[in-house]
Each structure stands twice: as C-alpha cells, then as structure tokens.
Amino acid sequence: MIRIERIWLAVDPMDMRAGLDTTLARVVRVFGAAHPHHAYIFANRRATRIKVLMHDGIGVWLAARRLNRGKFVWPAPGSTHLTLTDEQASALVLGLPWQRLGDAGVIDCI
C-alpha cells in the first residue's frame, strides 16, 4: 500500500504524452520539489484525462486515468496549484464535483 499524506492538484493543463521524467520535472517546476508520501495530479486541457505522480519515499509512481464519457471537474486556471483532502481526491478521480466536499460544502445561516 502506498502511503499518501498530501495530495496536490496542478491547475494548468499538461500534455498527457509526458512520461515519468517529464512529469517529475513538471512537479519540481510547479511545486518546488517532489516530497515523499505526496501525490501530484495533472489533467489535460479538455479535462478528460489525468495523471498522478506519487513519491513513496523510495521511488516514484505514475498512474493515468481516462474518462470515456464526461470530464473531470477541474478548477479554472489562475492559481498554480491546490491541495486536496483524501475525500476530495477520491471524488475527483471518479469525475464527481470534489469542490463541494469538506468546508466548501458548508451551509451557514443567512
């Protein structure tokens, strides 16, 4: 089992033809470094594919996912990256509206 302590989301799109070395270089450029037990998620321009680079403390893993229908819910470009909770990351990978989970889904009294 790969232990993930923090999950980062890169907002700007990435070319999905990128392999492990190119994706790792992108992680270092966007996030400053690839930290042990952190995962970094990237999407293509249409948000129909994602790549996840995970550092397990010894080496790195690269996984990809493609939706056959629909697209991943992705933030508009602006900030360079966001951090996600485990619950948000699970919803993102399934193509669900992950931004509504956690504190963002709280309804206050008016």
NORDAGI-V17466 format. One record per residue. PHI is phi as a letter, one per 40 degrees, with the letter a starting at -180 (NA if undefined). Layout:
phi->PHI
phi->PHI
This chain:
phi->NA
phi->c
phi->c
phi->b
phi->c
phi->a
phi->b
phi->b
phi->b
phi->c
phi->c
phi->c
phi->c
phi->b
phi->c
phi->c
phi->c
phi->c
phi->c
phi->c
phi->c
phi->c
phi->c
phi->c
phi->c
phi->c
phi->d
phi->c
phi->c
phi->c
phi->b
phi->g
phi->a
phi->c
phi->c
phi->d
phi->g
phi->b
phi->b
phi->b
phi->b
phi->b
phi->b
phi->c
phi->c
phi->c
phi->f
phi->b
phi->b
phi->b
phi->b
phi->b
phi->b
phi->b
phi->b
phi->c
phi->g
phi->b
phi->a
phi->b
phi->b
phi->b
phi->b
phi->b
phi->a
phi->b
phi->c
phi->c
phi->b
phi->g
phi->a
phi->c
phi->c
phi->b
phi->c
phi->c
phi->d
phi->i
phi->c
phi->c
phi->a
phi->b
phi->b
phi->b
phi->c
phi->d
phi->c
phi->c
phi->c
phi->c
phi->c
phi->d
phi->c
phi->c
phi->g
phi->c
phi->c
phi->c
phi->c
phi->c
phi->c
phi->g
phi->c
phi->c
phi->c
phi->c
phi->b
phi->c
phi->c
phi->c
